[in-house]
Structure formats: C-alpha cells, structure tokens
C-alpha cells in the first residue's frame, strides 16, 4: 500500500513523455524502412522459391529455416555485434587494418527487415501459387514471356491479395521495435529504462510506456482492419 500511495504519475508524465516523443521518430524510421526492406526481400525470396533453379531454391530454404528457427532478438544482436566483425575479417584479407562499422539503428532496421521478410516471403509465395494457372497459360499464348507474365500479371494480383496480411505484419513490427533497445538504439524502451533507473519511478515509467505503445498500435490496427474491409469489397 505504501508503494501505491507514493506513485507519482504526474512527474513521470512531465519528464518521460517528452523523451518518448523524441524516440518516436526512431521508431517510425525503423518501422518504415524495415517494413519496406521486408516487402522487397520477401518478394525476391518468394520468386526465388518458385524458380526452376534448384540450387537457389535449396539455398533460400536453408536461409528461411535459419531465420525462422532463431529468435529475432538473437538476430538483432548478431547483426549489430557479429556481422561487422565478420565483414572486417573478410575485407582485411585485401585491406589490412580495415574496420567495418554499422550504426545501431541501421543494424536494427536490417535485422527487422530480414526477419519479417522471411515470413512475408511465404505469404507472397502462397498467394502467387494460388493464382489460377490458366492466367499464365493465356498470357504465354498471347506472346508474353515468363518474366513478363510473372511481373505484369501474377505478382500484382498476388500482392493485392496479401495487403491485409502486410498490415498485420506492420503492426507487429512496430511493437517489435522495442527489441532494438538491446542493440543500443535510443527508442522508447531504452529511454524508459534510462529514466526509470534515474528516477526510481519504475511502475509509472513502464505503465506510461505501455500506454504509449497502445496509442501507436491501436489506431494502426484499426486502419489495417479498414483496409482489409475495403479490399474484401474490391475483390
């Protein structure tokens, strides 16, 4: 009861919220660029997975299993701490003394994009395979090449069908940006941890953080549902 009576949400709101507002731009950058990378990577992986090149299909399958079989947090830490070391070691073969560096935000964004891209790729691949094969046959009969058929007819339809799923992944990525705190990105969680450790307003700080994420994710979730309804009517 003493703890509850000593809660000071007013002070926490006064000093923490401005810091969270500053960290919001970091979250937006990581989400937007990470999601763009995820869609591009997912599209290319999906195309590669249905290609006729056996070696490519095998390599992509192994890559997908590795990404989907390891935690996102481990991948983020690996991207930030290990990848620069590996790149430095390889480049030093030709350029001794070279040190490759990557910012925490770039590493975190790449990690999010690669992780989500692997999951999105399976969604796109399934959507491509669900397109009626008669459309491909008709396009080829009209003189289009296989690549033209894929990129002009099949892929646009497949992407339109999975837009609602993309929206759900976007909301998930927004919330997963909190993991970037573990690779030193000054986003919402890291700022909250710093303030809570200095002010000892632990309950207040993390409660405000949870509310901040709700304010961000709930409207976005509603927008995704609205887009999904519009797409269903369009189909």
Residue frames relative to the residue before (quaternion, step in Angstrom):
aa qw qx qy qz dx dy dz
X 1.0000 0.0000 0.0000 0.0000 0.00 0.00 0.00
X 0.6074 0.5562 -0.3550 0.4422 3.58 1.08 -0.73
X 0.6291 0.5399 -0.3319 0.4501 3.56 1.05 -0.80
X 0.6776 0.4996 -0.2924 0.4536 3.57 0.88 -0.98
X 0.6750 0.5001 -0.3006 0.4514 3.59 0.99 -0.78
X 0.7019 0.4563 -0.2590 0.4817 3.57 1.22 -0.47
X 0.3899 0.7209 -0.4891 0.2984 3.59 1.23 0.14
X 0.0743 -0.8033 0.5909 -0.0067 3.53 -0.97 0.94
X 0.0716 -0.8360 0.5439 0.0065 3.55 0.36 1.26
X 0.5789 0.6047 -0.3774 0.3958 3.59 1.12 -0.61
X 0.6820 0.4715 -0.2831 0.4821 3.57 0.89 -0.93
X 0.6486 0.5223 -0.3188 0.4527 3.56 0.95 -0.88
X 0.6511 0.5082 -0.3119 0.4696 3.58 0.94 -0.84
X 0.6577 0.5450 -0.3075 0.4193 3.55 0.94 -0.91
X 0.7998 0.3181 -0.1472 0.4873 3.57 0.86 -0.95
X 0.6967 0.4814 -0.2899 0.4459 3.61 1.04 -0.65
X 0.6315 0.5736 -0.3452 0.3913 3.61 0.88 -0.88
X 0.6466 0.5014 -0.3517 0.4547 3.69 0.84 -0.74
X 0.6437 0.5118 -0.3211 0.4697 3.55 1.05 -0.76
X 0.6480 0.5113 -0.3174 0.4667 3.58 1.01 -0.79
X 0.6154 0.5401 -0.3453 0.4586 3.57 1.06 -0.70
X 0.6463 0.5069 -0.3130 0.4768 3.57 1.05 -0.77
X 0.6819 0.4816 -0.2820 0.4728 3.59 1.05 -0.74
X 0.5057 0.6672 -0.4135 0.3580 3.56 1.25 -0.36
X 0.6299 0.5411 -0.3386 0.4424 3.60 0.99 -0.79
X 0.6202 0.5316 -0.3363 0.4687 3.59 1.06 -0.71
X 0.6480 0.5170 -0.3079 0.4669 3.58 0.98 -0.88
X 0.6481 0.5191 -0.3152 0.4595 3.58 0.96 -0.88
X 0.6554 0.5115 -0.3156 0.4574 3.59 0.90 -0.88
X 0.6832 0.4898 -0.2938 0.4550 3.57 0.81 -0.99
X 0.6748 0.5008 -0.2966 0.4538 3.58 0.97 -0.85
X 0.6958 0.4841 -0.2837 0.4484 3.58 0.79 -1.02
X 0.7324 0.4133 -0.2483 0.4808 3.58 0.71 -1.04
X 0.6311 0.5305 -0.3368 0.4549 3.59 1.03 -0.70
X 0.6817 0.4813 -0.2927 0.4668 3.57 0.95 -0.84
X 0.6078 0.5376 -0.3468 0.4704 3.59 1.06 -0.71
X 0.6518 0.5006 -0.3046 0.4815 3.59 0.96 -0.88
X 0.6424 0.5408 -0.3251 0.4348 3.58 0.96 -0.86
X 0.6677 0.4955 -0.3066 0.4633 3.60 0.92 -0.86
X 0.6638 0.4967 -0.3070 0.4674 3.59 0.90 -0.93
X 0.6799 0.4774 -0.2882 0.4762 3.58 0.86 -0.97
X 0.6486 0.5295 -0.3178 0.4448 3.58 0.95 -0.85
X 0.6420 0.5266 -0.3211 0.4554 3.56 1.01 -0.81
X 0.6956 0.4682 -0.2829 0.4658 3.58 0.86 -0.93
X 0.6322 0.5110 -0.3383 0.4740 3.60 1.02 -0.70
X 0.6399 0.5312 -0.3253 0.4501 3.59 0.96 -0.84
X 0.6596 0.4929 -0.3051 0.4785 3.57 0.95 -0.89
X 0.6598 0.5146 -0.3070 0.4535 3.57 0.97 -0.85
X 0.6586 0.5318 -0.3057 0.4358 3.56 1.05 -0.77
X 0.7370 0.3588 -0.2316 0.5240 3.62 1.16 -0.45
X 0.4342 0.6973 -0.4622 0.3340 3.57 1.27 0.20
X 0.5522 -0.6174 0.4534 0.3290 3.54 -1.30 0.20
X 0.5358 0.6184 -0.4037 0.4093 3.58 1.30 -0.02
X 0.3575 -0.7883 0.4651 0.1855 3.55 -0.25 1.29
X 0.6526 0.5207 -0.3202 0.4477 3.59 0.93 -0.90
X 0.6506 0.5162 -0.3107 0.4623 3.57 0.98 -0.85
X 0.6474 0.5158 -0.3161 0.4636 3.57 0.95 -0.86
X 0.6624 0.5111 -0.3036 0.4559 3.57 0.97 -0.85
X 0.6524 0.5135 -0.3111 0.4625 3.57 0.95 -0.89
X 0.6772 0.4912 -0.2935 0.4626 3.59 0.89 -0.93
X 0.6218 0.5408 -0.3425 0.4512 3.58 1.05 -0.70
X 0.6528 0.5009 -0.3051 0.4794 3.57 0.97 -0.88
X 0.6465 0.5246 -0.3113 0.4582 3.57 0.98 -0.89
X 0.6577 0.5112 -0.3037 0.4625 3.59 0.94 -0.88
X 0.6688 0.5020 -0.3049 0.4558 3.56 0.91 -0.88
X 0.6293 0.5315 -0.3299 0.4612 3.57 1.07 -0.73
X 0.6936 0.4716 -0.2784 0.4679 3.58 0.84 -0.98
X 0.7199 0.4382 -0.2600 0.4712 3.58 0.84 -0.91
X 0.6887 0.4917 -0.2787 0.4542 3.58 1.20 -0.42
X 0.7062 0.3806 -0.2583 0.5382 3.58 1.28 -0.03
X 0.5733 -0.6185 0.4071 0.3507 3.62 -1.06 0.67
X 0.5924 -0.5796 0.4301 0.3580 3.55 -1.15 0.66
X 0.6380 0.5400 -0.3389 0.4318 3.59 0.94 -0.82
X 0.6415 0.5116 -0.3213 0.4729 3.59 0.99 -0.81
X 0.6476 0.5214 -0.3167 0.4566 3.59 1.00 -0.79
X 0.6405 0.5202 -0.3222 0.4640 3.58 1.02 -0.79
X 0.6565 0.4963 -0.3040 0.4798 3.57 0.95 -0.89
X 0.6425 0.5228 -0.3189 0.4607 3.57 0.98 -0.84
X 0.6586 0.5194 -0.3067 0.4498 3.58 0.93 -0.91
X 0.7276 0.4505 -0.2480 0.4540 3.58 0.94 -0.87
X 0.7941 0.3364 -0.1624 0.4795 3.58 0.89 -0.92
X 0.7658 0.4050 -0.2040 0.4559 3.59 0.90 -0.90
X 0.6474 0.5519 -0.3322 0.4073 3.59 0.83 -0.96
X 0.6587 0.4931 -0.3428 0.4532 3.67 0.82 -0.78
X 0.6351 0.5219 -0.3324 0.4624 3.58 1.04 -0.72
X 0.6610 0.5055 -0.3111 0.4592 3.59 0.93 -0.87
X 0.6491 0.5070 -0.3165 0.4706 3.58 0.96 -0.86
X 0.6425 0.5280 -0.3189 0.4546 3.58 0.97 -0.86
X 0.6570 0.5138 -0.3137 0.4538 3.59 0.93 -0.89
X 0.6730 0.4963 -0.3020 0.4579 3.58 0.94 -0.88
X 0.6940 0.4774 -0.2819 0.4594 3.60 0.86 -0.96
X 0.6175 0.5741 -0.3463 0.4113 3.58 1.09 -0.68
X 0.4918 0.6370 -0.4391 0.3994 3.60 1.24 -0.19
X 0.7669 0.3017 -0.1585 0.5438 3.57 1.06 -0.80
X 0.7902 0.1978 -0.0809 0.5744 3.56 1.16 -0.63
X 0.2045 -0.8167 0.5276 0.1131 3.62 0.22 1.24
X 0.7841 0.3266 -0.2496 0.4649 3.54 -1.03 0.83
X 0.4997 0.6651 -0.4278 0.3536 3.58 1.26 -0.18
X 0.0772 -0.7848 0.6145 0.0220 3.57 -1.00 0.88
X 0.2341 -0.7806 0.5677 0.1167 3.56 -0.56 1.17
X 0.0587 -0.8012 0.5956 0.0006 3.57 -0.86 0.99
X 0.0547 -0.7788 0.6248 0.0101 3.53 -1.17 0.68
X 0.4629 -0.6891 0.4751 0.2919 3.56 -0.88 0.88
X 0.6238 -0.5638 0.3861 0.3794 3.56 -1.16 0.55
X 0.6532 0.5180 -0.3218 0.4488 3.60 0.99 -0.79
X 0.6504 0.5022 -0.3151 0.4749 3.58 0.97 -0.83
X 0.6493 0.5113 -0.3143 0.4672 3.58 0.95 -0.89
X 0.6718 0.4979 -0.2984 0.4601 3.57 0.92 -0.88
X 0.6538 0.5101 -0.3109 0.4645 3.57 0.98 -0.84
X 0.6431 0.5093 -0.3169 0.4761 3.58 0.99 -0.82
X 0.6505 0.5263 -0.3169 0.4466 3.56 0.96 -0.85
X 0.6539 0.4978 -0.3038 0.4821 3.57 0.96 -0.87
X 0.6746 0.5160 -0.2992 0.4349 3.57 0.88 -0.95
X 0.6740 0.4883 -0.2976 0.4678 3.57 0.93 -0.88
X 0.6586 0.5153 -0.3133 0.4500 3.58 0.90 -0.90
X 0.7247 0.4223 -0.2495 0.4839 3.58 0.74 -1.00
X 0.5889 0.5864 -0.3664 0.4185 3.57 1.11 -0.61
X 0.6401 0.5283 -0.3239 0.4540 3.57 1.05 -0.75
X 0.6767 0.4685 -0.2961 0.4847 3.58 0.97 -0.79
X 0.6491 0.5139 -0.3148 0.4642 3.58 0.99 -0.82
X 0.5957 0.5924 -0.3649 0.4014 3.59 1.05 -0.71
X 0.6631 0.4981 -0.3098 0.4650 3.57 1.01 -0.77
X 0.6080 0.5367 -0.3446 0.4728 3.57 1.14 -0.62
X 0.6740 0.4850 -0.2899 0.4759 3.57 0.92 -0.92
X 0.6444 0.5301 -0.3242 0.4458 3.57 0.93 -0.88
X 0.6595 0.5008 -0.3075 0.4688 3.58 0.93 -0.87
X 0.6513 0.5159 -0.3121 0.4607 3.56 1.03 -0.79
X 0.6323 0.5238 -0.3283 0.4669 3.58 1.02 -0.79
X 0.6899 0.4839 -0.2814 0.4590 3.57 0.90 -0.93
X 0.6442 0.5362 -0.3251 0.4379 3.60 1.18 -0.46
X 0.5239 0.6257 -0.4170 0.4001 3.60 1.26 -0.26
X 0.5645 -0.6304 0.4245 0.3223 3.55 -0.92 0.97
X 0.4608 -0.7132 0.4652 0.2500 3.56 -0.76 1.08
X 0.5461 0.6287 -0.3953 0.3876 3.55 1.20 -0.41
X 0.6037 0.5620 -0.3617 0.4345 3.58 1.11 -0.58
X 0.6368 0.5160 -0.3229 0.4733 3.56 1.04 -0.76
X 0.6580 0.5106 -0.3076 0.4602 3.56 0.92 -0.89
X 0.6553 0.5100 -0.3135 0.4606 3.58 0.98 -0.83
X 0.6546 0.5162 -0.3112 0.4563 3.57 0.97 -0.87
X 0.6579 0.4975 -0.3076 0.4745 3.57 0.98 -0.82
X 0.6373 0.5334 -0.3186 0.4559 3.54 1.07 -0.75
X 0.6734 0.4849 -0.2825 0.4812 3.57 1.17 -0.60
X 0.6365 -0.5797 0.3061 0.4064 3.56 1.29 0.05
X 0.4726 0.6576 -0.4559 0.3692 3.57 1.23 0.14
X 0.4615 -0.6566 0.5147 0.3015 3.55 -1.12 0.63
X 0.6859 -0.4709 0.3460 0.4338 3.56 -1.28 0.19
X 0.6642 0.5003 -0.3044 0.4645 3.58 0.97 -0.85
X 0.6443 0.5132 -0.3218 0.4669 3.58 0.97 -0.82
X 0.6389 0.5270 -0.3190 0.4608 3.56 1.00 -0.81
X 0.6707 0.5118 -0.2935 0.4496 3.53 0.93 -0.93
X 0.7864 0.3757 -0.1885 0.4527 3.57 0.70 -1.08
X 0.7230 0.4288 -0.2564 0.4771 3.61 1.12 -0.49
X 0.7891 0.3041 -0.1433 0.5142 3.58 1.08 -0.67
X 0.7616 0.4114 -0.2268 0.4463 3.58 0.61 -1.12
X 0.7162 0.4732 -0.2745 0.4334 3.59 0.67 -1.10
X 0.6383 0.5150 -0.3635 0.4418 3.69 0.84 -0.72
X 0.6600 0.4901 -0.3106 0.4772 3.59 0.99 -0.77
X 0.6534 0.5279 -0.3123 0.4437 3.56 0.95 -0.89
X 0.6718 0.4924 -0.2991 0.4657 3.58 0.94 -0.87
X 0.6309 0.5303 -0.3389 0.4537 3.59 1.00 -0.76
X 0.6684 0.5202 -0.3035 0.4365 3.58 1.00 -0.78
X 0.7566 0.3895 -0.2104 0.4811 3.59 1.09 -0.62
X 0.3221 0.7668 -0.4992 0.2429 3.62 1.22 0.21
X 0.6515 0.5055 -0.3446 0.4486 3.66 0.86 -0.77
X 0.6422 0.5099 -0.3236 0.4721 3.59 1.04 -0.76
X 0.5946 0.5597 -0.3544 0.4556 3.57 1.06 -0.73
X 0.6410 0.5452 -0.3215 0.4342 3.56 0.97 -0.85
X 0.6516 0.5090 -0.3135 0.4670 3.57 0.98 -0.82
X 0.6511 0.5014 -0.3130 0.4761 3.58 1.01 -0.80
X 0.6102 0.5537 -0.3518 0.4442 3.59 1.07 -0.68
X 0.6516 0.4985 -0.3114 0.4796 3.59 0.96 -0.84
X 0.6478 0.5186 -0.3157 0.4602 3.58 0.98 -0.84
X 0.6594 0.5051 -0.3153 0.4591 3.58 0.95 -0.83
X 0.5934 0.5686 -0.3602 0.4414 3.57 1.03 -0.76
X 0.7078 0.4457 -0.2630 0.4809 3.58 0.88 -0.92
X 0.6641 0.5141 -0.3099 0.4457 3.59 1.07 -0.69
X 0.4779 0.6498 -0.4581 0.3735 3.62 1.21 -0.09
X 0.5180 0.6364 -0.4192 0.3886 3.60 1.21 -0.32
X 0.6034 0.5747 -0.3524 0.4259 3.59 1.16 -0.54
X 0.5479 0.6305 -0.3960 0.3814 3.59 1.20 -0.40
X 0.4960 0.6524 -0.4277 0.3813 3.59 1.22 -0.28
X 0.6741 0.5189 -0.2900 0.4385 3.57 1.11 -0.70
X 0.6994 0.3362 -0.2787 0.5658 3.59 1.30 0.05
X 0.6327 -0.6230 0.2875 0.3590 3.52 1.17 0.87
X 0.3857 0.6808 -0.5241 0.3362 3.60 1.09 0.60
X 0.3697 -0.7559 0.5001 0.2046 3.57 -0.74 1.05
X 0.1959 0.7805 -0.5619 0.1917 3.57 0.50 1.23
X 0.8194 -0.3002 0.1714 0.4574 3.58 -1.24 -0.32
X 0.6891 0.4882 -0.2979 0.4450 3.60 0.81 -0.95
X 0.6703 0.4997 -0.3111 0.4519 3.58 0.86 -0.90
X 0.6413 0.5107 -0.3210 0.4743 3.57 1.02 -0.76
X 0.6512 0.5082 -0.3136 0.4682 3.57 1.03 -0.78
X 0.6335 0.5267 -0.3267 0.4632 3.58 0.96 -0.83
X 0.6589 0.5150 -0.3078 0.4537 3.56 0.94 -0.88
X 0.6860 0.4751 -0.2928 0.4668 3.58 0.89 -0.91
X 0.6528 0.5257 -0.3179 0.4432 3.59 0.94 -0.86
X 0.6688 0.4997 -0.3067 0.4571 3.59 0.99 -0.78
X 0.6868 0.4727 -0.2808 0.4755 3.59 1.13 -0.58
X 0.7685 0.3739 -0.1805 0.4868 3.57 0.99 -0.87
X 0.3104 -0.7632 0.4918 0.2817 3.58 1.25 -0.49
X 0.4783 0.6248 -0.4592 0.4123 3.60 1.22 0.47
X 0.0294 -0.8690 0.4938 -0.0068 3.54 0.69 1.15
X 0.6845 0.4800 -0.2944 0.4630 3.58 0.77 -1.01
X 0.6737 0.5058 -0.2948 0.4511 3.54 0.88 -0.97
X 0.6790 0.5263 -0.2995 0.4150 3.58 0.84 -1.00
X 0.7418 0.4127 -0.2415 0.4701 3.56 0.77 -1.01
X 0.5787 0.5500 -0.3762 0.4703 3.58 1.20 -0.41
X 0.6471 0.5029 -0.3063 0.4843 3.57 1.00 -0.84
X 0.6275 0.5352 -0.3342 0.4562 3.59 1.01 -0.79
X 0.6482 0.5107 -0.3158 0.4684 3.59 0.94 -0.88
X 0.6573 0.5051 -0.3065 0.4679 3.57 0.99 -0.84
X 0.6201 0.5495 -0.3338 0.4495 3.56 1.06 -0.76
X 0.6670 0.4865 -0.3022 0.4766 3.59 0.96 -0.85
X 0.6147 0.5392 -0.3444 0.4612 3.59 1.08 -0.68
X 0.6412 0.5270 -0.3154 0.4601 3.56 0.99 -0.86
X 0.6836 0.4770 -0.2789 0.4769 3.58 1.09 -0.70
X 0.7721 0.4235 -0.2080 0.4257 3.55 0.76 -1.06
X 0.6355 0.5639 -0.3505 0.3942 3.60 0.95 -0.75
X 0.6725 0.4606 -0.3226 0.4812 3.67 0.82 -0.79
X 0.6369 0.5236 -0.3288 0.4604 3.57 1.04 -0.77
X 0.6337 0.5265 -0.3219 0.4665 3.58 1.03 -0.77
X 0.6535 0.5044 -0.3083 0.4728 3.57 1.00 -0.82
X 0.6268 0.5280 -0.3301 0.4684 3.57 1.05 -0.73
X 0.6319 0.5279 -0.3225 0.4670 3.57 1.02 -0.81
X 0.6533 0.5061 -0.3123 0.4685 3.59 0.95 -0.84
X 0.6357 0.5264 -0.3246 0.4620 3.58 1.04 -0.77
X 0.6504 0.5037 -0.3081 0.4778 3.57 0.97 -0.87
X 0.6323 0.5409 -0.3246 0.4497 3.57 1.00 -0.83
X 0.6547 0.5019 -0.3100 0.4725 3.60 0.96 -0.83
X 0.6451 0.5190 -0.3165 0.4628 3.57 1.00 -0.83
X 0.6590 0.5097 -0.3085 0.4591 3.56 1.00 -0.84
X 0.6294 0.5312 -0.3354 0.4574 3.59 1.03 -0.75
X 0.6532 0.4938 -0.3143 0.4803 3.59 1.01 -0.78
X 0.6463 0.5343 -0.3151 0.4443 3.56 1.05 -0.81
X 0.6715 0.4833 -0.2892 0.4814 3.55 1.08 -0.77
